[in-house]
Amino acid sequence: MKKTLKQILKLGFLLFGIIVYGQEFKFDIQNTSLSEYLEMEQNLGSERIQTIRNHVSSNGNAQPIKFKREQKIISDLVAYYYFKEKDSVMSHILYEWDESLLTLKPNSKEKKSKEYQIALIENFNELEKKLTELYGEPNSKGDLSDLKQAELKGGLKKNDKWYPDDNTEIEMYIVISNYYKKSGMITIAPTHRIRLYIRKLKTE
């Protein structure tokens, strides 16, 4: 008898619960200082990494401070902390799970196993659950229920948004796709990514 994705994910949670390793976040960007974020990363044993490319800013942001957190099964997490150059006030944060970012192979043909895909979905679901407990149901688009879609063009996608207050937006999205096609200068490559943004909507 075929297992449903829900059953697979339940099994995945039992097998891959360890993926929540290093999953500590401070979502309240309005009341958390840069020094508190840096202290959190240090306490987690994160590795500070160099900013290779220059992030051009037109709103007074300094170059982001980046950390890498080791993960189990899925790609390591890269955290970007953006802040104002003049006073170090937080601007926004990006947390990204994307192996192509670390290997610098954005157009690789490499596909991911079902085990990897299930672990990535479980990671997304854990974060979604945590954020929903804090801020209520998100504005949500997309569906992760049919893993077979990962083999087709477009793949599996889901996007969630929360608005904890009038000046904060939290956005999280996931893309899971094993689809590869090269046509002339255009390449559609397999993509397995989660991005979590925490943004101040207005900054000084």
N, C-alpha and C positions, 0 to 999 in steps of 0.2 A: 504494500500500500504506500502511495506517495505521501511524503510529509509536506504539509503546508509550510509556507515561509515562516508563519508565526511559530510553528513547532520547531523549525530549524533554528530560529532566533532564540527560543527558550533553551534549546540544547547548546547553542552558541554561547549564551550567557553563562551556562555552567562550565563550559570548556574554556571560555576566553574571558572570564570575569577579570582576569589579571590585567586586561587592557586599560582599566581605569587607573593603573599605576601612573603617578605623576599628574593626576587630574585635579590639581588645586587651582582655583581661579578666584579673583576678586572682581565681581561684576559691577560693583558700585564705583564707577569711574569718577563720579562727582565728589566722593568723599574719601578717595584713596590717593595718596601722593605717589609720585614717581619712586621715592625712596622705599615706600612700603611694597611696591611691586618688585623692585630690585631685591629687597630683603626676602620676599616670598620665593623668588627664583633661586637665590643663594641657599635658602633652607631646603629647597627641593633637590639641591645638587645639580642644577641645570648648568649647561656649558654655555658660556658667553661666546658668541661667534661674531666675526667681522661683518660689517656691512660692505659687500663687494661693490654694489652699484650705488651711485649717488641718487638719493631720493630728492627730487626737485620740489621745493615747497614755496608756495606763493602766500602762505598764511602764517609765516613766522615759526613753523615747526623746525626743530633741530633734526639732525639725522637720527633715525630710530635706534634704540638699543635692542639688540637681538639676543635671544637665548634659544638653545636647543634642549628639549627634554627627551630622554630615552623613553621609548614606548615598547610594548610587547605586541608582536604580530604585525601591527600596522606601522606606517611610517612614523618616524620620530616627529614630535611636535616642534615647530618653530614659532616662537612668540616675538612679536614686534611691538615695542612700546614707543609711541609717538608723543612728543611733548613740546611745549613752547621753548624756544631757545632763550628768550629773555628772562623767564622765571621758573622754568621746569614744570609748569602746570600741565597736567595731562590733557591730551587732545583726543587721541583714539588708540585702540589696541587691535591688533590682528593676531589670532591664533590660527595656525595653518598646519594641516596634516596632508602632505603631498610629497611622495617619494621623488617625483621628477624634479622638484625644487632642490632637493639635496643632491641628486645625482647629476643635475644639469643636463638631463635628456628629455626635454619636453615633447619630442616627437617620436619617442621610442615605440616600437611595435609590441613591446612586452605586455602580455596579458596577466591578469591576476587570478589566483585561484578562488574558488567559491569560499574557502576558509577565510581568505583575506577579505573578501567582499562582505561576508557576514560579520566579521570582526569590526569592519569600518562602520557598517550600519548599526551595530550594537553600541559603538562609541558615540555615534550621533544620537541614538535613542537615549543613552544615559545623560548626555548633556541636555537634550531636549526636556527630559523629565525633571532634571535639576532646575532648569530655567523656568519651567512651567510651575513648579512648586513655589518658586520665588515670586514670579510676576504674572501668573495666570496663563490661560491659553493663548498661543501666539496667532498672529495672522499667518496662515500657512498655505503654501502651494506645492503641489507635487505629491508623489506617492512612492513608497519603497517596498510595496507588497509583492511585486513580481520580479524575482531575481533574474528570470529569463530575459527581461528587457535589457539587461546589462550587455547582452551580446548583439543588440540591435542599435542602429543609428539613434542617437539621442540618449540612450542608456536610461539609468534611474536617476531622478533628480528630486530634491525637496528643498524648499526655502521657508524659513521661519523668521518672523520679526516680532520683537517685544518692544514696548515703550514703557519702561519703568516709571518715567516722569516726563514732563514736558520738554526736557532738554537732553534726553538719553534715548538712543536707539541701539538695540542689540539685534544683530542679524546673523543667522547661521544657515549655511547651505551645504549640500552634499551632492557630488556627482560621481556616479559609478558607471563606467563604460569600458568594455573590452573591444569596442568597435574600432577598426582601423581601415582607412582608405586614403590613398594618395592619388591625386588627380592634378597633374601639372605642378604648379607652385603651391597648391593647397593640400594640406595634410590634416586628416582627422585621426588623432592618435588616442589610444586607450587612456582614460583619465580616472583616477581614484583619489578624490580630494574632499576634505572638509575645510571650510573656512568659517571662523567665528569672529565677527567684528563687534566691538563695543565702542560706540561713538558718542561724543558730545555733539549735539546738533548746532549749538552756538558756542563759539569760543571768543575770548577777548582778542 
